[in-house]
Amino acid sequence: MEIKIELPNELKEQIEISGVKLSLLLQRLVKHLEEEREMIDWSVKLQRASRHGRYDELKAKGLI
């Protein structure tokens, strides 16, 4: 897979000066985003589970 990313000249210069390998930086970024995505999916699933049946409960009480 190939991804094209355009960076501002200032950032390119800073990366070149620092000696950081851009490919390694991007690999770490992607890994971090994947881990974050797992956490987001887990939290959404947990929230939905906690709300399960809440509508029926409120409707039975005449609140909605």
PDBQT receptor file of N, H, CA, C and O in Angstrom, charges set to zero:
ATOM      1  N   MET A   1       0.843  -1.165   0.000  1.00  0.00    +0.000 N 
ATOM      2  CA  MET A   1       0.000   0.000   0.000  1.00  0.00    +0.000 C 
ATOM      3  C   MET A   1       0.891   1.232   0.000  1.00  0.00    +0.000 C 
ATOM      4  O   MET A   1       1.967   1.240   0.597  1.00  0.00    +0.000 OA
ATOM      5  N   GLU A   2       0.432   2.254  -0.668  1.00  0.00    +0.000 N 
ATOM      6  H   GLU A   2      -0.442   2.248  -1.153  1.00  0.00    +0.000 HD
ATOM      7  CA  GLU A   2       1.185   3.489  -0.721  1.00  0.00    +0.000 C 
ATOM      8  C   GLU A   2       0.287   4.628  -0.278  1.00  0.00    +0.000 C 
ATOM      9  O   GLU A   2      -0.859   4.739  -0.714  1.00  0.00    +0.000 OA
ATOM     10  N   ILE A   3       0.817   5.472   0.593  1.00  0.00    +0.000 N 
ATOM     11  H   ILE A   3       1.748   5.382   0.947  1.00  0.00    +0.000 HD
ATOM     12  CA  ILE A   3       0.087   6.632   1.081  1.00  0.00    +0.000 C 
ATOM     13  C   ILE A   3       0.921   7.862   0.778  1.00  0.00    +0.000 C 
ATOM     14  O   ILE A   3       2.124   7.887   1.039  1.00  0.00    +0.000 OA
ATOM     15  N   LYS A   4       0.282   8.874   0.231  1.00  0.00    +0.000 N 
ATOM     16  H   LYS A   4      -0.695   8.853   0.019  1.00  0.00    +0.000 HD
ATOM     17  CA  LYS A   4       0.992  10.109  -0.070  1.00  0.00    +0.000 C 
ATOM     18  C   LYS A   4       0.567  11.163   0.945  1.00  0.00    +0.000 C 
ATOM     19  O   LYS A   4      -0.622  11.430   1.123  1.00  0.00    +0.000 OA
ATOM     20  N   ILE A   5       1.555  11.756   1.606  1.00  0.00    +0.000 N 
ATOM     21  H   ILE A   5       2.520  11.539   1.461  1.00  0.00    +0.000 HD
ATOM     22  CA  ILE A   5       1.302  12.775   2.612  1.00  0.00    +0.000 C 
ATOM     23  C   ILE A   5       2.120  14.009   2.259  1.00  0.00    +0.000 C 
ATOM     24  O   ILE A   5       3.325  13.930   2.023  1.00  0.00    +0.000 OA
ATOM     25  N   GLU A   6       1.447  15.135   2.228  1.00  0.00    +0.000 N 
ATOM     26  H   GLU A   6       0.467  15.199   2.420  1.00  0.00    +0.000 HD
ATOM     27  CA  GLU A   6       2.149  16.390   1.967  1.00  0.00    +0.000 C 
ATOM     28  C   GLU A   6       2.383  17.096   3.296  1.00  0.00    +0.000 C 
ATOM     29  O   GLU A   6       1.451  17.316   4.070  1.00  0.00    +0.000 OA
ATOM     30  N   LEU A   7       3.621  17.442   3.543  1.00  0.00    +0.000 N 
ATOM     31  H   LEU A   7       4.377  17.263   2.914  1.00  0.00    +0.000 HD
ATOM     32  CA  LEU A   7       3.989  18.112   4.776  1.00  0.00    +0.000 C 
ATOM     33  C   LEU A   7       4.428  19.546   4.475  1.00  0.00    +0.000 C 
ATOM     34  O   LEU A   7       5.032  19.814   3.436  1.00  0.00    +0.000 OA
ATOM     35  N   PRO A   8       4.120  20.454   5.387  1.00  0.00    +0.000 N 
ATOM     36  CA  PRO A   8       4.631  21.814   5.215  1.00  0.00    +0.000 C 
ATOM     37  C   PRO A   8       6.164  21.798   5.229  1.00  0.00    +0.000 C 
ATOM     38  O   PRO A   8       6.778  20.968   5.900  1.00  0.00    +0.000 OA
ATOM     39  N   ASN A   9       6.760  22.707   4.496  1.00  0.00    +0.000 N 
ATOM     40  H   ASN A   9       6.262  23.381   3.951  1.00  0.00    +0.000 HD
ATOM     41  CA  ASN A   9       8.227  22.758   4.391  1.00  0.00    +0.000 C 
ATOM     42  C   ASN A   9       8.891  22.852   5.753  1.00  0.00    +0.000 C 
ATOM     43  O   ASN A   9       9.917  22.213   5.987  1.00  0.00    +0.000 OA
ATOM     44  N   GLU A  10       8.313  23.651   6.667  1.00  0.00    +0.000 N 
ATOM     45  H   GLU A  10       7.479  24.170   6.477  1.00  0.00    +0.000 HD
ATOM     46  CA  GLU A  10       8.882  23.788   8.009  1.00  0.00    +0.000 C 
ATOM     47  C   GLU A  10       8.986  22.437   8.705  1.00  0.00    +0.000 C 
ATOM     48  O   GLU A  10      10.008  22.114   9.310  1.00  0.00    +0.000 OA
ATOM     49  N   LEU A  11       7.917  21.655   8.611  1.00  0.00    +0.000 N 
ATOM     50  H   LEU A  11       7.087  21.917   8.119  1.00  0.00    +0.000 HD
ATOM     51  CA  LEU A  11       7.890  20.349   9.260  1.00  0.00    +0.000 C 
ATOM     52  C   LEU A  11       8.886  19.400   8.602  1.00  0.00    +0.000 C 
ATOM     53  O   LEU A  11       9.579  18.650   9.290  1.00  0.00    +0.000 OA
ATOM     54  N   LYS A  12       8.958  19.429   7.289  1.00  0.00    +0.000 N 
ATOM     55  H   LYS A  12       8.395  20.038   6.730  1.00  0.00    +0.000 HD
ATOM     56  CA  LYS A  12       9.929  18.593   6.578  1.00  0.00    +0.000 C 
ATOM     57  C   LYS A  12      11.344  18.886   7.065  1.00  0.00    +0.000 C 
ATOM     58  O   LYS A  12      12.131  17.973   7.314  1.00  0.00    +0.000 OA
ATOM     59  N   GLU A  13      11.652  20.168   7.196  1.00  0.00    +0.000 N 
ATOM     60  H   GLU A  13      11.013  20.909   6.994  1.00  0.00    +0.000 HD
ATOM     61  CA  GLU A  13      12.984  20.561   7.640  1.00  0.00    +0.000 C 
ATOM     62  C   GLU A  13      13.261  20.069   9.056  1.00  0.00    +0.000 C 
ATOM     63  O   GLU A  13      14.350  19.571   9.341  1.00  0.00    +0.000 OA
ATOM     64  N   GLN A  14      12.279  20.209   9.938  1.00  0.00    +0.000 N 
ATOM     65  H   GLN A  14      11.395  20.613   9.706  1.00  0.00    +0.000 HD
ATOM     66  CA  GLN A  14      12.452  19.750  11.316  1.00  0.00    +0.000 C 
ATOM     67  C   GLN A  14      12.674  18.247  11.375  1.00  0.00    +0.000 C 
ATOM     68  O   GLN A  14      13.487  17.765  12.164  1.00  0.00    +0.000 OA
ATOM     69  N   ILE A  15      11.961  17.516  10.552  1.00  0.00    +0.000 N 
ATOM     70  H   ILE A  15      11.300  17.907   9.911  1.00  0.00    +0.000 HD
ATOM     71  CA  ILE A  15      12.110  16.050  10.518  1.00  0.00    +0.000 C 
ATOM     72  C   ILE A  15      13.501  15.685  10.011  1.00  0.00    +0.000 C 
ATOM     73  O   ILE A  15      14.168  14.818  10.576  1.00  0.00    +0.000 OA
ATOM     74  N   GLU A  16      13.932  16.351   8.945  1.00  0.00    +0.000 N 
ATOM     75  H   GLU A  16      13.391  17.055   8.486  1.00  0.00    +0.000 HD
ATOM     76  CA  GLU A  16      15.262  16.077   8.386  1.00  0.00    +0.000 C 
ATOM     77  C   GLU A  16      16.364  16.401   9.396  1.00  0.00    +0.000 C 
ATOM     78  O   GLU A  16      17.317  15.634   9.541  1.00  0.00    +0.000 OA
ATOM     79  N   ILE A  17      16.239  17.530  10.091  1.00  0.00    +0.000 N 
ATOM     80  H   ILE A  17      15.466  18.153   9.973  1.00  0.00    +0.000 HD
ATOM     81  CA  ILE A  17      17.240  17.937  11.082  1.00  0.00    +0.000 C 
ATOM     82  C   ILE A  17      17.288  16.947  12.244  1.00  0.00    +0.000 C 
ATOM     83  O   ILE A  17      18.363  16.619  12.744  1.00  0.00    +0.000 OA
ATOM     84  N   SER A  18      16.115  16.476  12.668  1.00  0.00    +0.000 N 
ATOM     85  H   SER A  18      15.241  16.743  12.262  1.00  0.00    +0.000 HD
ATOM     86  CA  SER A  18      16.053  15.580  13.829  1.00  0.00    +0.000 C 
ATOM     87  C   SER A  18      16.602  14.193  13.513  1.00  0.00    +0.000 C 
ATOM     88  O   SER A  18      17.000  13.461  14.419  1.00  0.00    +0.000 OA
ATOM     89  N   GLY A  19      16.624  13.833  12.244  1.00  0.00    +0.000 N 
ATOM     90  H   GLY A  19      16.301  14.428  11.508  1.00  0.00    +0.000 HD
ATOM     91  CA  GLY A  19      17.113  12.518  11.855  1.00  0.00    +0.000 C 
ATOM     92  C   GLY A  19      16.089  11.409  12.044  1.00  0.00    +0.000 C 
ATOM     93  O   GLY A  19      16.411  10.230  11.897  1.00  0.00    +0.000 OA
ATOM     94  N   VAL A  20      14.854  11.783  12.369  1.00  0.00    +0.000 N 
ATOM     95  H   VAL A  20      14.592  12.740  12.489  1.00  0.00    +0.000 HD
ATOM     96  CA  VAL A  20      13.788  10.794  12.555  1.00  0.00    +0.000 C 
ATOM     97  C   VAL A  20      13.416  10.215  11.194  1.00  0.00    +0.000 C 
ATOM     98  O   VAL A  20      13.270  10.945  10.213  1.00  0.00    +0.000 OA
ATOM     99  N   LYS A  21      13.268   8.904  11.151  1.00  0.00    +0.000 N 
ATOM    100  H   LYS A  21      13.386   8.311  11.947  1.00  0.00    +0.000 HD
ATOM    101  CA  LYS A  21      12.828   8.265   9.912  1.00  0.00    +0.000 C 
ATOM    102  C   LYS A  21      11.314   8.401   9.835  1.00  0.00    +0.000 C 
ATOM    103  O   LYS A  21      10.590   7.914  10.702  1.00  0.00    +0.000 OA
ATOM    104  N   LEU A  22      10.851   9.061   8.798  1.00  0.00    +0.000 N 
ATOM    105  H   LEU A  22      11.440   9.457   8.092  1.00  0.00    +0.000 HD
ATOM    106  CA  LEU A  22       9.431   9.338   8.640  1.00  0.00    +0.000 C 
ATOM    107  C   LEU A  22       8.615   8.050   8.580  1.00  0.00    +0.000 C 
ATOM    108  O   LEU A  22       7.518   7.995   9.135  1.00  0.00    +0.000 OA
ATOM    109  N   SER A  23       9.125   7.025   7.924  1.00  0.00    +0.000 N 
ATOM    110  H   SER A  23      10.017   7.070   7.473  1.00  0.00    +0.000 HD
ATOM    111  CA  SER A  23       8.384   5.768   7.823  1.00  0.00    +0.000 C 
ATOM    112  C   SER A  23       8.170   5.146   9.195  1.00  0.00    +0.000 C 
ATOM    113  O   SER A  23       7.097   4.611   9.473  1.00  0.00    +0.000 OA
ATOM    114  N   LEU A  24       9.183   5.212  10.056  1.00  0.00    +0.000 N 
ATOM    115  H   LEU A  24      10.055   5.646   9.830  1.00  0.00    +0.000 HD
ATOM    116  CA  LEU A  24       9.064   4.680  11.413  1.00  0.00    +0.000 C 
ATOM    117  C   LEU A  24       8.056   5.498  12.219  1.00  0.00    +0.000 C 
ATOM    118  O   LEU A  24       7.243   4.941  12.957  1.00  0.00    +0.000 OA
ATOM    119  N   LEU A  25       8.114   6.796  12.075  1.00  0.00    +0.000 N 
ATOM    120  H   LEU A  25       8.774   7.249  11.476  1.00  0.00    +0.000 HD
ATOM    121  CA  LEU A  25       7.174   7.680  12.757  1.00  0.00    +0.000 C 
ATOM    122  C   LEU A  25       5.737   7.352  12.351  1.00  0.00    +0.000 C 
ATOM    123  O   LEU A  25       4.853   7.272  13.204  1.00  0.00    +0.000 OA
ATOM    124  N   LEU A  26       5.507   7.166  11.076  1.00  0.00    +0.000 N 
ATOM    125  H   LEU A  26       6.225   7.231  10.383  1.00  0.00    +0.000 HD
ATOM    126  CA  LEU A  26       4.166   6.850  10.580  1.00  0.00    +0.000 C 
ATOM    127  C   LEU A  26       3.702   5.478  11.045  1.00  0.00    +0.000 C 
ATOM    128  O   LEU A  26       2.527   5.300  11.364  1.00  0.00    +0.000 OA
ATOM    129  N   GLN A  27       4.604   4.512  11.088  1.00  0.00    +0.000 N 
ATOM    130  H   GLN A  27       5.558   4.657  10.828  1.00  0.00    +0.000 HD
ATOM    131  CA  GLN A  27       4.245   3.183  11.588  1.00  0.00    +0.000 C 
ATOM    132  C   GLN A  27       3.777   3.265  13.038  1.00  0.00    +0.000 C 
ATOM    133  O   GLN A  27       2.783   2.644  13.416  1.00  0.00    +0.000 OA
ATOM    134  N   ARG A  28       4.498   4.031  13.840  1.00  0.00    +0.000 N 
ATOM    135  H   ARG A  28       5.306   4.535  13.534  1.00  0.00    +0.000 HD
ATOM    136  CA  ARG A  28       4.122   4.189  15.253  1.00  0.00    +0.000 C 
ATOM    137  C   ARG A  28       2.789   4.914  15.386  1.00  0.00    +0.000 C 
ATOM    138  O   ARG A  28       1.973   4.576  16.244  1.00  0.00    +0.000 OA
ATOM    139  N   LEU A  29       2.573   5.904  14.540  1.00  0.00    +0.000 N 
ATOM    140  H   LEU A  29       3.235   6.179  13.842  1.00  0.00    +0.000 HD
ATOM    141  CA  LEU A  29       1.312   6.645  14.564  1.00  0.00    +0.000 C 
ATOM    142  C   LEU A  29       0.138   5.733  14.225  1.00  0.00    +0.000 C 
ATOM    143  O   LEU A  29      -0.894   5.772  14.894  1.00  0.00    +0.000 OA
ATOM    144  N   VAL A  30       0.293   4.922  13.199  1.00  0.00    +0.000 N 
ATOM    145  H   VAL A  30       1.132   4.891  12.655  1.00  0.00    +0.000 HD
ATOM    146  CA  VAL A  30      -0.766   3.997  12.795  1.00  0.00    +0.000 C 
ATOM    147  C   VAL A  30      -1.040   2.997  13.913  1.00  0.00    +0.000 C 
ATOM    148  O   VAL A  30      -2.199   2.705  14.210  1.00  0.00    +0.000 OA
ATOM    149  N   LYS A  31      -0.003   2.477  14.525  1.00  0.00    +0.000 N 
ATOM    150  H   LYS A  31       0.938   2.714  14.283  1.00  0.00    +0.000 HD
ATOM    151  CA  LYS A  31      -0.176   1.528  15.629  1.00  0.00    +0.000 C 
ATOM    152  C   LYS A  31      -0.936   2.187  16.777  1.00  0.00    +0.000 C 
ATOM    153  O   LYS A  31      -1.845   1.590  17.352  1.00  0.00    +0.000 OA
ATOM    154  N   HIS A  32      -0.562   3.410  17.102  1.00  0.00    +0.000 N 
ATOM    155  H   HIS A  32       0.177   3.895  16.635  1.00  0.00    +0.000 HD
ATOM    156  CA  HIS A  32      -1.235   4.142  18.173  1.00  0.00    +0.000 C 
ATOM    157  C   HIS A  32      -2.719   4.348  17.841  1.00  0.00    +0.000 C 
ATOM    158  O   HIS A  32      -3.579   4.167  18.703  1.00  0.00    +0.000 OA
ATOM    159  N   LEU A  33      -3.010   4.719  16.616  1.00  0.00    +0.000 N 
ATOM    160  H   LEU A  33      -2.311   4.865  15.915  1.00  0.00    +0.000 HD
ATOM    161  CA  LEU A  33      -4.403   4.935  16.209  1.00  0.00    +0.000 C 
ATOM    162  C   LEU A  33      -5.203   3.637  16.254  1.00  0.00    +0.000 C 
ATOM    163  O   LEU A  33      -6.378   3.647  16.622  1.00  0.00    +0.000 OA
ATOM    164  N   GLU A  34      -4.576   2.519  15.882  1.00  0.00    +0.000 N 
ATOM    165  H   GLU A  34      -3.622   2.511  15.583  1.00  0.00    +0.000 HD
ATOM    166  CA  GLU A  34      -5.260   1.227  15.957  1.00  0.00    +0.000 C 
ATOM    167  C   GLU A  34      -5.595   0.882  17.398  1.00  0.00    +0.000 C 
ATOM    168  O   GLU A  34      -6.694   0.408  17.685  1.00  0.00    +0.000 OA
ATOM    169  N   GLU A  35      -4.660   1.115  18.302  1.00  0.00    +0.000 N 
ATOM    170  H   GLU A  35      -3.767   1.500  18.069  1.00  0.00    +0.000 HD
ATOM    171  CA  GLU A  35      -4.905   0.838  19.721  1.00  0.00    +0.000 C 
ATOM    172  C   GLU A  35      -6.009   1.743  20.262  1.00  0.00    +0.000 C 
ATOM    173  O   GLU A  35      -6.856   1.305  21.040  1.00  0.00    +0.000 OA
ATOM    174  N   GLU A  36      -5.993   2.994  19.848  1.00  0.00    +0.000 N 
ATOM    175  H   GLU A  36      -5.305   3.350  19.216  1.00  0.00    +0.000 HD
ATOM    176  CA  GLU A  36      -7.020   3.939  20.287  1.00  0.00    +0.000 C 
ATOM    177  C   GLU A  36      -8.385   3.526  19.745  1.00  0.00    +0.000 C 
ATOM    178  O   GLU A  36      -9.397   3.643  20.436  1.00  0.00    +0.000 OA
ATOM    179  N   ARG A  37      -8.404   3.047  18.518  1.00  0.00    +0.000 N 
ATOM    180  H   ARG A  37      -7.582   2.952  17.957  1.00  0.00    +0.000 HD
ATOM    181  CA  ARG A  37      -9.661   2.612  17.896  1.00  0.00    +0.000 C 
ATOM    182  C   ARG A  37     -10.268   1.461  18.697  1.00  0.00    +0.000 C 
ATOM    183  O   ARG A  37     -11.481   1.421  18.900  1.00  0.00    +0.000 OA
ATOM    184  N   GLU A  38      -9.443   0.534  19.147  1.00  0.00    +0.000 N 
ATOM    185  H   GLU A  38      -8.457   0.566  18.982  1.00  0.00    +0.000 HD
ATOM    186  CA  GLU A  38      -9.922  -0.582  19.960  1.00  0.00    +0.000 C 
ATOM    187  C   GLU A  38     -10.574  -0.073  21.242  1.00  0.00    +0.000 C 
ATOM    188  O   GLU A  38     -11.617  -0.578  21.658  1.00  0.00    +0.000 OA
ATOM    189  N   MET A  39      -9.955   0.928  21.865  1.00  0.00    +0.000 N 
ATOM    190  H   MET A  39      -9.108   1.337  21.526  1.00  0.00    +0.000 HD
ATOM    191  CA  MET A  39     -10.492   1.493  23.102  1.00  0.00    +0.000 C 
ATOM    192  C   MET A  39     -11.822   2.198  22.838  1.00  0.00    +0.000 C 
ATOM    193  O   MET A  39     -12.758   2.079  23.629  1.00  0.00    +0.000 OA
ATOM    194  N   ILE A  40     -11.903   2.920  21.746  1.00  0.00    +0.000 N 
ATOM    195  H   ILE A  40     -11.143   3.016  21.104  1.00  0.00    +0.000 HD
ATOM    196  CA  ILE A  40     -13.142   3.616  21.401  1.00  0.00    +0.000 C 
ATOM    197  C   ILE A  40     -14.253   2.602  21.146  1.00  0.00    +0.000 C 
ATOM    198  O   ILE A  40     -15.368   2.765  21.641  1.00  0.00    +0.000 OA
ATOM    199  N   ASP A  41     -13.955   1.566  20.383  1.00  0.00    +0.000 N 
ATOM    200  H   ASP A  41     -13.049   1.433  19.981  1.00  0.00    +0.000 HD
ATOM    201  CA  ASP A  41     -14.962   0.531  20.112  1.00  0.00    +0.000 C 
ATOM    202  C   ASP A  41     -15.444  -0.118  21.403  1.00  0.00    +0.000 C 
ATOM    203  O   ASP A  41     -16.640  -0.355  21.577  1.00  0.00    +0.000 OA
ATOM    204  N   TRP A  42     -14.510  -0.404  22.310  1.00  0.00    +0.000 N 
ATOM    205  H   TRP A  42     -13.539  -0.211  22.169  1.00  0.00    +0.000 HD
ATOM    206  CA  TRP A  42     -14.862  -1.012  23.590  1.00  0.00    +0.000 C 
ATOM    207  C   TRP A  42     -15.769  -0.086  24.401  1.00  0.00    +0.000 C 
ATOM    208  O   TRP A  42     -16.762  -0.538  24.971  1.00  0.00    +0.000 OA
ATOM    209  N   SER A  43     -15.435   1.208  24.457  1.00  0.00    +0.000 N 
ATOM    210  H   SER A  43     -14.629   1.576  23.994  1.00  0.00    +0.000 HD
ATOM    211  CA  SER A  43     -16.224   2.142  25.264  1.00  0.00    +0.000 C 
ATOM    212  C   SER A  43     -17.614   2.355  24.679  1.00  0.00    +0.000 C 
ATOM    213  O   SER A  43     -18.581   2.501  25.427  1.00  0.00    +0.000 OA
ATOM    214  N   VAL A  44     -17.728   2.375  23.360  1.00  0.00    +0.000 N 
ATOM    215  H   VAL A  44     -16.943   2.257  22.752  1.00  0.00    +0.000 HD
ATOM    216  CA  VAL A  44     -19.048   2.511  22.724  1.00  0.00    +0.000 C 
ATOM    217  C   VAL A  44     -19.894   1.278  23.028  1.00  0.00    +0.000 C 
ATOM    218  O   VAL A  44     -21.079   1.392  23.342  1.00  0.00    +0.000 OA
ATOM    219  N   LYS A  45     -19.284   0.112  22.934  1.00  0.00    +0.000 N 
ATOM    220  H   LYS A  45     -18.322   0.020  22.679  1.00  0.00    +0.000 HD
ATOM    221  CA  LYS A  45     -19.997  -1.129  23.235  1.00  0.00    +0.000 C 
ATOM    222  C   LYS A  45     -20.476  -1.140  24.692  1.00  0.00    +0.000 C 
ATOM    223  O   LYS A  45     -21.603  -1.545  24.975  1.00  0.00    +0.000 OA
ATOM    224  N   LEU A  46     -19.630  -0.700  25.595  1.00  0.00    +0.000 N 
ATOM    225  H   LEU A  46     -18.714  -0.370  25.364  1.00  0.00    +0.000 HD
ATOM    226  CA  LEU A  46     -19.985  -0.643  27.006  1.00  0.00    +0.000 C 
ATOM    227  C   LEU A  46     -21.130   0.336  27.248  1.00  0.00    +0.000 C 
ATOM    228  O   LEU A  46     -22.051   0.041  28.010  1.00  0.00    +0.000 OA
ATOM    229  N   GLN A  47     -21.074   1.487  26.609  1.00  0.00    +0.000 N 
ATOM    230  H   GLN A  47     -20.326   1.727  25.990  1.00  0.00    +0.000 HD
ATOM    231  CA  GLN A  47     -22.126   2.490  26.765  1.00  0.00    +0.000 C 
ATOM    232  C   GLN A  47     -23.457   1.966  26.234  1.00  0.00    +0.000 C 
ATOM    233  O   GLN A  47     -24.493   2.145  26.874  1.00  0.00    +0.000 OA
ATOM    234  N   ARG A  48     -23.435   1.329  25.082  1.00  0.00    +0.000 N 
ATOM    235  H   ARG A  48     -22.593   1.184  24.562  1.00  0.00    +0.000 HD
ATOM    236  CA  ARG A  48     -24.671   0.776  24.512  1.00  0.00    +0.000 C 
ATOM    237  C   ARG A  48     -25.258  -0.306  25.413  1.00  0.00    +0.000 C 
ATOM    238  O   ARG A  48     -26.474  -0.386  25.588  1.00  0.00    +0.000 OA
ATOM    239  N   ALA A  49     -24.394  -1.129  25.977  1.00  0.00    +0.000 N 
ATOM    240  H   ALA A  49     -23.407  -1.064  25.835  1.00  0.00    +0.000 HD
ATOM    241  CA  ALA A  49     -24.861  -2.187  26.876  1.00  0.00    +0.000 C 
ATOM    242  C   ALA A  49     -25.504  -1.596  28.125  1.00  0.00    +0.000 C 
ATOM    243  O   ALA A  49     -26.493  -2.129  28.628  1.00  0.00    +0.000 OA
ATOM    244  N   SER A  50     -24.946  -0.497  28.624  1.00  0.00    +0.000 N 
ATOM    245  H   SER A  50     -24.143  -0.064  28.215  1.00  0.00    +0.000 HD
ATOM    246  CA  SER A  50     -25.504   0.123  29.830  1.00  0.00    +0.000 C 
ATOM    247  C   SER A  50     -26.852   0.779  29.555  1.00  0.00    +0.000 C 
ATOM    248  O   SER A  50     -27.663   0.934  30.468  1.00  0.00    +0.000 OA
ATOM    249  N   ARG A  51     -27.098   1.165  28.304  1.00  0.00    +0.000 N 
ATOM    250  H   ARG A  51     -26.439   1.039  27.562  1.00  0.00    +0.000 HD
ATOM    251  CA  ARG A  51     -28.364   1.805  27.940  1.00  0.00    +0.000 C 
ATOM    252  C   ARG A  51     -29.433   0.804  27.503  1.00  0.00    +0.000 C 
ATOM    253  O   ARG A  51     -30.600   1.160  27.340  1.00  0.00    +0.000 OA
ATOM    254  N   HIS A  52     -29.027  -0.440  27.319  1.00  0.00    +0.000 N 
ATOM    255  H   HIS A  52     -28.079  -0.730  27.452  1.00  0.00    +0.000 HD
ATOM    256  CA  HIS A  52     -29.956  -1.461  26.838  1.00  0.00    +0.000 C 
ATOM    257  C   HIS A  52     -31.166  -1.552  27.769  1.00  0.00    +0.000 C 
ATOM    258  O   HIS A  52     -31.011  -1.743  28.975  1.00  0.00    +0.000 OA
ATOM    259  N   GLY A  53     -32.353  -1.418  27.215  1.00  0.00    +0.000 N 
ATOM    260  H   GLY A  53     -32.479  -1.264  26.235  1.00  0.00    +0.000 HD
ATOM    261  CA  GLY A  53     -33.575  -1.528  27.995  1.00  0.00    +0.000 C 
ATOM    262  C   GLY A  53     -33.991  -0.235  28.682  1.00  0.00    +0.000 C 
ATOM    263  O   GLY A  53     -35.069  -0.168  29.272  1.00  0.00    +0.000 OA
ATOM    264  N   ARG A  54     -33.149   0.793  28.612  1.00  0.00    +0.000 N 
ATOM    265  H   ARG A  54     -32.274   0.739  28.132  1.00  0.00    +0.000 HD
ATOM    266  CA  ARG A  54     -33.458   2.058  29.283  1.00  0.00    +0.000 C 
ATOM    267  C   ARG A  54     -34.692   2.726  28.702  1.00  0.00    +0.000 C 
ATOM    268  O   ARG A  54     -35.492   3.289  29.450  1.00  0.00    +0.000 OA
ATOM    269  N   TYR A  55     -34.867   2.679  27.389  1.00  0.00    +0.000 N 
ATOM    270  H   TYR A  55     -34.217   2.222  26.782  1.00  0.00    +0.000 HD
ATOM    271  CA  TYR A  55     -36.031   3.282  26.739  1.00  0.00    +0.000 C 
ATOM    272  C   TYR A  55     -37.319   2.644  27.262  1.00  0.00    +0.000 C 
ATOM    273  O   TYR A  55     -38.258   3.345  27.641  1.00  0.00    +0.000 OA
ATOM    274  N   ASP A  56     -37.354   1.326  27.278  1.00  0.00    +0.000 N 
ATOM    275  H   ASP A  56     -36.591   0.757  26.970  1.00  0.00    +0.000 HD
ATOM    276  CA  ASP A  56     -38.544   0.632  27.770  1.00  0.00    +0.000 C 
ATOM    277  C   ASP A  56     -38.826   0.967  29.232  1.00  0.00    +0.000 C 
ATOM    278  O   ASP A  56     -39.980   1.109  29.636  1.00  0.00    +0.000 OA
ATOM    279  N   GLU A  57     -37.767   1.092  30.014  1.00  0.00    +0.000 N 
ATOM    280  H   GLU A  57     -36.829   0.977  29.686  1.00  0.00    +0.000 HD
ATOM    281  CA  GLU A  57     -37.916   1.423  31.430  1.00  0.00    +0.000 C 
ATOM    282  C   GLU A  57     -38.528   2.819  31.609  1.00  0.00    +0.000 C 
ATOM    283  O   GLU A  57     -39.442   3.001  32.413  1.00  0.00    +0.000 OA
ATOM    284  N   LEU A  58     -38.025   3.792  30.864  1.00  0.00    +0.000 N 
ATOM    285  H   LEU A  58     -37.282   3.644  30.211  1.00  0.00    +0.000 HD
ATOM    286  CA  LEU A  58     -38.545   5.152  30.951  1.00  0.00    +0.000 C 
ATOM    287  C   LEU A  58     -39.975   5.230  30.415  1.00  0.00    +0.000 C 
ATOM    288  O   LEU A  58     -40.805   5.955  30.964  1.00  0.00    +0.000 OA
ATOM    289  N   LYS A  59     -40.259   4.495  29.358  1.00  0.00    +0.000 N 
ATOM    290  H   LYS A  59     -39.585   3.906  28.913  1.00  0.00    +0.000 HD
ATOM    291  CA  LYS A  59     -41.597   4.492  28.777  1.00  0.00    +0.000 C 
ATOM    292  C   LYS A  59     -42.597   3.902  29.771  1.00  0.00    +0.000 C 
ATOM    293  O   LYS A  59     -43.702   4.425  29.919  1.00  0.00    +0.000 OA
ATOM    294  N   ALA A  60     -42.226   2.829  30.446  1.00  0.00    +0.000 N 
ATOM    295  H   ALA A  60     -41.329   2.404  30.326  1.00  0.00    +0.000 HD
ATOM    296  CA  ALA A  60     -43.086   2.201  31.439  1.00  0.00    +0.000 C 
ATOM    297  C   ALA A  60     -43.386   3.150  32.595  1.00  0.00    +0.000 C 
ATOM    298  O   ALA A  60     -44.461   3.076  33.191  1.00  0.00    +0.000 OA
ATOM    299  N   LYS A  61     -42.459   4.032  32.914  1.00  0.00    +0.000 N 
ATOM    300  H   LYS A  61     -41.586   4.092  32.430  1.00  0.00    +0.000 HD
ATOM    301  CA  LYS A  61     -42.652   4.999  33.988  1.00  0.00    +0.000 C 
ATOM    302  C   LYS A  61     -43.415   6.230  33.509  1.00  0.00    +0.000 C 
ATOM    303  O   LYS A  61     -43.748   7.113  34.300  1.00  0.00    +0.000 OA
ATOM    304  N   GLY A  62     -43.690   6.279  32.187  1.00  0.00    +0.000 N 
ATOM    305  H   GLY A  62     -43.419   5.562  31.545  1.00  0.00    +0.000 HD
ATOM    306  CA  GLY A  62     -44.413   7.419  31.621  1.00  0.00    +0.000 C 
ATOM    307  C   GLY A  62     -43.559   8.658  31.453  1.00  0.00    +0.000 C 
ATOM    308  O   GLY A  62     -44.085   9.764  31.327  1.00  0.00    +0.000 OA
ATOM    309  N   LEU A  63     -42.276   8.489  31.449  1.00  0.00    +0.000 N 
ATOM    310  H   LEU A  63     -41.849   7.590  31.551  1.00  0.00    +0.000 HD
ATOM    311  CA  LEU A  63     -41.375   9.640  31.311  1.00  0.00    +0.000 C 
ATOM    312  C   LEU A  63     -41.113  10.016  29.869  1.00  0.00    +0.000 C 
ATOM    313  O   LEU A  63     -40.650  11.122  29.589  1.00  0.00    +0.000 OA
ATOM    314  N   ILE A  64     -41.406   9.107  28.949  1.00  0.00    +0.000 N 
ATOM    315  H   ILE A  64     -41.782   8.209  29.177  1.00  0.00    +0.000 HD
ATOM    316  CA  ILE A  64     -41.280   9.423  27.526  1.00  0.00    +0.000 C 
ATOM    317  C   ILE A  64     -42.428   8.805  26.758  1.00  0.00    +0.000 C 
ATOM    318  O   ILE A  64     -42.506   8.955  25.539  1.00  0.00    +0.000 OA
TER     319      ILE A  64
